[in-house]
Amino acid sequence: MKQLLVFIRKEFLQVFRDRKTLLMLFGLPIAQIVLFGFALSTEIKDSKIVVVDYAKDETSTQIITKIAGSRYFDVQQSLQSTAQLEAAFKKGIIKMAVVFPANFSKDLLHTNHATIQIIADASDPNTATTITNYITNIINTYNVQLANAAGQPLQIVPEVQMLYNPELKGAPNFVPGVMALVLMLVCTMMTSVTIVKEKELGTMEILLVSPFKPIYIIFSKLVPNLIISIVNLFIILILSSVFLDLQVKGSLLLLVFATTLFIVTSLSVGLLLSIGAKTQQAAMTSSLMGMMLPTMLLTGFLFPIENMPWLLQVLANLVPSRWFFIIVKRVMLEGLGFAAVWKEILILVAMCAFLLTISLRSFKIRLQ
């Protein structure tokens, strides 16, 4: 027993001396609990909506006040026309609009029946359904209170219109998320083992003493993976069109350009991991664990980023797949052009340039 306790003590000492092991044992569970605890929430808060009030009467004002006072909605502004409404949806700044007709109160008083038009962005069908249910409950609750006060049956009927995905299919939200996840993981993992593999095989010395410049070595590692990833893009688009009936509504050229930019950014992440790793296993593990969770949780693919704490929202801005996910949804699903995605493209350009610069400067021409 004394010998057994000595060996157990030795193993404990080895574990606590290895910082990487301690990080995996304690850091990873803590990070997962924090991320999943704050991100895994089906409740949607502070959804950005706008109001178009043609009635401008007491009843419409009361309903707007109740909607604005709810924790589920953030009323951005009151628009004056449907043209402004269409522009707001195209810019992607709102998820829903509430439209009151001109004779709202008169119809309610004279016919005991009035309608409110609710227009939702259904490119994310789960979010659209949830916030539609929220606002319908608010209207129904107010309707009951109004009928009890008036002493007669009054009926306010919400008329729901779903934009971009009227049938509420899951594919329009599923495909862009899968594109971001697959391309990020494949590109990062493929590239993360390239440099470290040469080190493990002992061929890096040959490459470094060859006439080729170090930058040629790096780009020769990136180009094949870039071409393979672009082929994967077209395979995904073809399968989406044939089996899921999901065509690209916007410019295919713009989508390919943005995807190529995202692929190069992902390859740069993998290259940076490969340069810093000592073994292929370490590079593969860091690329898989370091990019899979942020891509799944902080992209907006599975859970709304607006509901997360501000710290996670800031971290989400550092994940390239978040911006690519927005681009794919706007170009592929909503049919919008460059004017609607230029900010996201500019962010990806900055990320790509930064990561490539860091990778090139981190590449050592002398082996330790």
Long-range contacts (C-beta under 8 A, 24 or more apart in sequence): 28-289, 32-293, 35-293, 35-297, 35-312, 36-297, 38-308, 38-309, 38-312, 39-297, 39-298, 39-302, 39-303, 39-308, 39-312, 40-303, 41-303, 41-307, 42-130, 43-307, 44-72, 44-127, 44-130, 44-131, 44-134, 44-304, 44-306, 44-307, 45-71, 45-72, 45-306, 45-307, 46-71, 46-72, 46-73, 46-74, 46-306, 46-307, 47-72, 47-73, 47-74, 47-95, 47-96, 47-127, 47-131, 47-134, 47-306, 48-74, 48-76, 48-93, 48-94, 48-95, 48-306, 49-73, 49-74, 49-75, 49-76, 49-94, 49-95, 49-96, 49-97, 49-98, 49-131, 49-135, 50-75, 50-76, 50-77, 50-78, 50-79, 50-85, 50-88, 50-94, 50-96, 50-97, 50-98, 51-75, 51-77, 51-78, 51-79, 51-97, 51-98, 51-99, 51-100, 52-78, 52-79, 52-80, 52-81, 52-82, 52-84, 52-85, 52-97, 52-98, 52-99, 52-100, 53-78, 53-100, 54-99, 54-100, 54-101, 54-102, 54-104, 55-100, 55-101, 55-102, 55-103, 55-104, 55-105, 57-104, 57-105, 58-105, 59-104, 59-105, 59-108, 59-146, 60-100, 60-104, 60-105, 62-142, 63-100, 63-116, 63-138, 63-139, 63-142, 64-98, 66-138, 66-142, 67-98, 67-135, 67-138, 70-134, 70-138, 72-131, 72-134, 72-135, 73-131, 73-134, 73-135, 85-119, 89-119, 89-121, 89-163, 90-334, 90-336, 90-340, 91-340, 92-121, 92-326, 92-330, 92-334, 92-340, 94-121, 95-120, 95-121, 95-127, 95-128, 95-131, 96-120, 96-121, 96-128, 96-131, 96-132, 96-135, 98-135, 108-154, 108-156, 112-152, 112-153, 112-154, 112-155, 113-154, 113-155, 113-157, 114-155, 114-156, 114-157, 115-156, 115-157, 115-158, 115-159, 116-156, 116-157, 116-158, 116-159, 117-158, 117-159, 117-161, 118-158, 118-159, 118-160, 118-161, 119-161, 119-163, 120-160, 120-161, 120-162, 120-163, 121-163, 121-164, 122-162, 122-163, 122-164, 122-165, 122-166, 122-168, 122-172, 123-163, 123-164, 123-165, 123-172, 123-173, 123-329, 123-333, 123-334, 124-173, 124-329, 125-162, 125-165, 125-168, 125-169, 125-170, 125-172, 125-173, 126-173, 127-304, 128-162, 128-165, 128-168, 129-168, 132-160, 136-160, 164-333, 164-334, 165-333, 171-240, 171-244, 171-245, 171-246, 172-246, 172-329, 172-333, 173-301, 173-329, 175-236, 175-240, 175-244, 175-246, 175-328, 175-332, 176-301, 176-325, 176-328, 176-329, 176-332, 176-333, 177-299, 177-301, 177-302, 177-325, 178-236, 179-233, 179-236, 179-259, 179-324, 179-328, 180-262, 180-295, 180-299, 180-301, 180-321, 180-324, 180-325, 180-328, 181-292, 181-295, 181-296, 181-299, 181-301, 181-321, 182-232, 182-236, 183-229, 183-232, 183-233, 183-259, 183-262, 183-263, 183-266, 183-324, 184-262, 184-266, 184-291, 184-295, 184-320, 184-321, 185-287, 185-288, 185-291, 185-292, 185-295, 186-229, 186-232, 187-225, 187-229, 187-263, 187-266, 187-267, 187-269, 187-270, 188-266, 188-267, 188-269, 188-270, 188-273, 188-287, 188-291, 189-270, 189-284, 189-287, 189-288, 190-225, 190-228, 190-267, 190-270, 191-221, 191-222, 191-225, 191-266, 191-267, 191-269, 191-270, 191-271, 191-273, 191-274, 192-270, 192-271, 192-273, 192-274, 192-277, 192-283, 192-284, 192-286, 192-287, 193-274, 193-280, 193-283, 193-284, 194-221, 194-225, 194-270, 194-271, 194-274, 195-221, 195-271, 195-274, 195-275, 195-363, 196-274, 196-275, 196-277, 196-278, 196-279, 196-280, 196-282, 196-283, 197-280, 199-278, 199-367, 200-279, 200-280, 204-367, 205-367, 208-365, 208-366, 208-367, 214-363, 214-365, 215-360, 218-271, 218-359, 218-360, 218-363, 221-271, 222-264, 222-267, 222-271, 225-267, 225-270, 226-260, 226-263, 226-264, 226-267, 229-263, 229-266, 229-267, 230-256, 230-259, 230-260, 230-263, 233-259, 233-263, 246-332, 248-331, 248-332, 249-331, 249-332, 249-333, 249-334, 249-335, 250-330, 250-331, 250-332, 250-334, 250-335, 250-336, 250-337, 251-331, 251-337, 251-338, 254-331, 254-337, 254-338, 254-341, 255-327, 255-328, 255-331, 255-332, 258-324, 258-327, 258-328, 258-331, 258-341, 258-344, 258-345, 258-348, 259-324, 259-328, 261-345, 261-348, 261-349, 261-352, 262-320, 262-321, 262-324, 262-327, 262-348, 264-352, 264-356, 265-320, 265-348, 265-351, 265-352, 265-355, 266-320, 268-352, 268-355, 268-356, 268-359, 269-320, 269-355, 271-355, 271-359, 272-355, 272-358, 272-359, 272-362, 275-359, 275-362, 275-363, 275-364, 276-362, 294-319, 294-321, 295-319, 295-321, 298-322, 299-325, 300-325, 300-326, 301-325, 320-348, 320-351, 323-347, 323-348, 324-348
